[in-house]
Amino acid sequence: MHSGPLYDKRKFASRASLFEFTKLAENLGICLIGAGFMGRAHSAAFRNIQAISPFGRQIILQSIVSRTEHERAQLRERYGWLSDSDDWRAAIRRPEIALVDIATPTDLHAEIAIAALKAGKHVLCEKPLAMTVAEAKAIQAAARKNATRFAVAFNYRFVPAIQLARQIIAEGRLGRLYHFRARYLQDWLAAPEAPMSWRLDKERAGSGVLGDLGAHVIDLAHFLVGPMADVVGRTATLVGERKWPDGKAGTVTVDDAASFLARFAGGALGSFEVSRMATGSKNRNQIEIEGDRGALRFDLERLNELEFYSTDDPPHLRGFRTILVTEPEHPFLEHWWPPGHVLGWEHAHIHLIASFLSDIVNGTATAPTVEDVVTCQLVLEAVEQSANGGGWVKVGPGEQS
Ligand SMILES: NC(=O)c1ccc[n+]([C@@H]2O[C@H](COP(=O)([O-])OP(=O)(O)OC[C@H]3O[C@@H](n4cnc5c(N)ncnc54)[C@H](O)[C@@H]3O)[C@@H](O)[C@H]2O)c1
């Protein structure tokens, strides 16, 4: 049986909605470090928060930081950043900056996060949090010492269908949980001629697809099912040499694909498969959960839908029903469009940032907590240990939230 609480009903019951808006006492200056893929996604989210929150106009896009001048110019032009810099150390110290948002390669996360926390700033950091468990714990220690807030961009928690899945589980509609199954498959590395990048270099990325896509589904497993006790897995590097964009030869030092099994502390069995070599799959983040009273299925490529099967239905009517998660009663939807006017991938980033800002303003608990994120890092490390020739590896010692 599952021993721990699956869902903190009090947290959501005490709030009128998943985020409550109070006008800010003063303007909130943002410094975003990294102007690549996630730099663009976070810039768009900060801008789009104006569509749903009364404090939108008080969020000031103060400074965009990147090593690349054309990226900085492009983001200033597109999103209205007021200034730019190639020096993150100087940028985060400016007094008008209240929140530092980190969207750089993984090797910089800990250094920037700890410096920003020490400078008294709120910090939002992209995943995976860190290169190692030791680095993640150093961030945790800095966050605990600080009065400011810290969150990690596990955006898939903030997809309305995922929040609804958590609610359905918390209401006991799946009963005792038996299985959690996750596949997160992409194909942008399937071609052997796909170029070398920092993402394939262990010194910069920390790990390959395991830390990249694996971190997302590990977090969803924690969010929906609870902590994992132990794991067993294997990883593979399927194309070992790739050319850098300038034509120089490069060696891939991270995993391209990973599979692992997990035993959850509550007794459920989990299976996970992640790959960036899955020809034909673009962003196929699929979750399936079965319990003794029901089951759920989710597919990110159809993110407005949640499939639900219930043994409470009369036997002759049993079957998976597809819930279109766009009703005003569904998580976050009261802030958007009439039913059926579907949301997209970027809305999860908007919900995540809006929730974080709402927590900062209202003093409410931030989720995922820094403990959740350290726990994710512990699972990543346990899978790596197992993949390096081991069998089942215990997760921990970590602190579950
Ligand atoms: N949550 C998600 O859905 C999601 C998706 C993709 C990537 N990510 C994460 O976001 C982070 C960034 O990934 P990305 O895809 O945006 O990478 P990217 O390569 O597109 O961008 C990286 C940015 O960091 C900047 N940068 C690098 N070194 C710097 C330095 N010393 N000072 C200032 N800027 C520097 C680069 O100039 C670039 O603008 C990674 O942690 C990645 O895992 C998250």
The ligand as a Gaussian input file, in Angstrom:
#p B3LYP/6-31G(d) Opt

LIG

0 1
 N       12.116000      22.670000     -19.302000
 C       12.258000      22.355000     -20.579000
 O       11.280000      22.024000     -21.258000
 C       13.624000      22.431000     -21.206000
 C       13.782000      22.224000     -22.600000
 C       15.067000      22.374000     -23.145000
 C       16.145000      22.688000     -22.331000
 N       15.962000      22.837000     -20.996000
 C       17.092000      23.180000     -20.083000
 O       17.369000      24.586000     -20.238000
 C       18.785000      24.822000     -20.095000
 C       19.278000      25.537000     -21.346000
 O       19.003000      24.740000     -22.482000
 P       18.749000      25.400000     -23.906000
 O       18.135000      24.321000     -24.750000
 O       18.036000      26.679000     -23.792000
 O       20.257000      25.653000     -24.375000
 P       20.778000      26.605000     -25.549000
 O       22.087000      26.055000     -25.972000
 O       19.725000      26.815000     -26.575000
 O       21.027000      28.004000     -24.791000
 C       22.008000      28.143000     -23.803000
 C       22.221000      29.620000     -23.543000
 O       23.165000      29.771000     -22.473000
 C       24.066000      30.821000     -22.826000
 N       25.313000      30.690000     -22.081000
 C       26.198000      29.668000     -22.110000
 N       27.258000      29.957000     -21.317000
 C       27.015000      31.183000     -20.782000
 C       27.743000      32.038000     -19.906000
 N       28.918000      31.685000     -19.398000
 N       27.203000      33.236000     -19.579000
 C       26.012000      33.618000     -20.095000
 N       25.278000      32.850000     -20.932000
 C       25.797000      31.651000     -21.279000
 C       24.247000      30.660000     -24.319000
 O       24.784000      31.850000     -24.878000
 C       22.802000      30.390000     -24.739000
 O       22.108000      31.609000     -24.875000
 C       19.412000      23.452000     -19.861000
 O       19.538000      23.261000     -18.472000
 C       18.391000      22.477000     -20.424000
 O       18.433000      21.202000     -19.826000
 C       14.724000      22.728000     -20.428000

